[in-house]
């Protein structure tokens, strides 16, 4: 299943992953890997197990069987916050901004290793906290500027439009200083212009920060023109993983999407 | 309506205000529905009483240790129950408070229904000295004034600390957990640890409120700590405003002015009936408030609307 070159230097390696919900086998022995620095698309019909796979990789559910390795270390069964701290962060299919907090607070919250998050440090190291807050605020504002959200920084996140929330969620995920980002339908509900800008920015980050992206997407134009690898899931297993043009011509993929042609 | 009477009302309002600060950090700032606050209060008050009366400690040494005991109880209750869904946590905390109350009511070590008496000699000595000083200002006749001042001074200190915490990165994480704990976890925050800290602080505030309650009534008995205390605490919280520490003071003063002020209505009904009527009227006032001003007196309307 894994083609030559695809598994070389993987940042994420998923091996024989299995997850049941009652009688439903949502993920049924899925295996694939994501190359470091790539922009990999995860596609498949509804119910293929894509979101469950994201939940498994980011620790929101634990697998019944199989292993997940991130950057060489096993992360199977770790809680979500530990996985994020290792540099693997996610966004959600339905945006989850902190509605009654300002856009800037949404961003600043996500910064890692803040001394002011410890009661002990707050009591004894107020200066370190103030310095950190200044630095975190600057970093947050710089990111908001890149996403064209700077003029919204004092607004409650709950007042943003659907597209702006998507942007905020991505910007917020980037505040955690990740090495890999999992995006669950980043374009859904975003207008085309904004969506394109989001993808341009993602492409930028790959070049400048050597970040890896794995994204679920239904828009095939976007998948085929933007991704350098495509992983196809159907019924809980990976049925193809290769370059976009190879995947597009794969009869198994066509069958999964369109059903079998009558004989 | 003497000054002495209203100072007494002020003491009760102040005790509730400290108690509700703890509820506010849980409910308004972390999204934890803590229904066991009276349990933490009784543990604090009883621990103080027993350390002084049974173990012969100084009152001033017993207080910090009693706070530590209440905090430990908070952590022990929180560790298993905070992993549960929000509504199960609420049920677990109310069960905890009832277990504590029935234990104190029936256990020999806590004095059972007789309660505990005789822990406040050091406080009375200090109060007498304070009253003597106040006499220079012409306020010597108000015996409850030292307790009133102590309660509200303590409230002011707690309020200041809580406001600093709310403005810190630590407070930011609490608010994020209130909004969406899964998203907070996905951004690398250890949600359980922050919830435990929030609950521990609430337990500490409950213990402090318990000390003042103990000093006010001069002896401890279990029915002082029934769940009504927590529920009236919630009335104070709703009245003052969700996620507002300042609102807690306003809510407590208003609620207790109403409760006690309504005594002076002269209605052609029995005292018992009038006592019940107070609760009916306050209930009505709360219903009206939630219709006309759902965010409470000092709550923020914009934030209220953004929450699902």
Interface residues (C-beta under 8 A of the other chain):
Chain A: X58 X60 X79 X80 X81 X84 X85 X89 X90 X92 X96 X97 X98 X99 X100 X101 X105 X106 X108 X109 X110 X112 X114 X115 X116 X117 X118 X119 X122 X129 X132 X133 X136 X156 X158 X159 X172 X173 X175 X176
Chain B: X164 X165 X168 X169 X170 X172 X173 X175 X176 X179 X180 X182 X183 X184 X185 X186 X187 X188 X189 X190 X191 X197 X302 X303 X306 X307 X308
